[in-house]
């Protein structure tokens, strides 16, 4: 059985294999739905929890379109911009509701999806994910700091039980961190939704 340090070391090593899909890897030609799901599966398989999990299915794509997260395809084909949105959705969906993602995406899709805006959706994708390396390093530092803090917990616990209690403490601290950040994101999106509603009332 692995000890806590080994578990954390394994995950930190796995982080080195997780990276966003570079823009030059995303096809510039339009793709049919089957080609889109295959592309996502090929490039995001390392992020899956279980080998049998699906990164993206036809049903998922249809649900995203139904919930206005994704503009409809053109002649059953999806553009590079569709794929960029699908990648953002992939990372957001485990954290936010469809309603929240739609609120977040609306200004992006209205102003930068298939428009002549000076800033394209590709530009936005590149800019956002250019922060990945520094964020990954900060994440590793944070994980190690939380790990060290967890080792100071339950000093008086039974020696046999202490490692699990410290692991529980470590996971709880990670979960609380995620919880607070999720609360912050939801609060910002609620503010944006309220501002949109107020703006809509002024125009009536």
Buried (B, 14 or more C-beta within 10 A) or exposed (E): EEEBEEBBBEEBEEEEEEBBBEBEEBEEEBBEBEBBBBBBBEBBEEBEEEEEEEBBEEEBBEEBBEBBBBBEBEEEBBBBBBBBBBBBBBEBBEEBEBEBBBBBBBEBBEEBBEEEEEEBBBEBBBEEBEEEEEEBEEEBEEBEEBBEEBBEBBEEEEEEEBBEBBBEBBEEBBEEEEEEEEEEBBEEBEEBBEEEEEEEEEEE
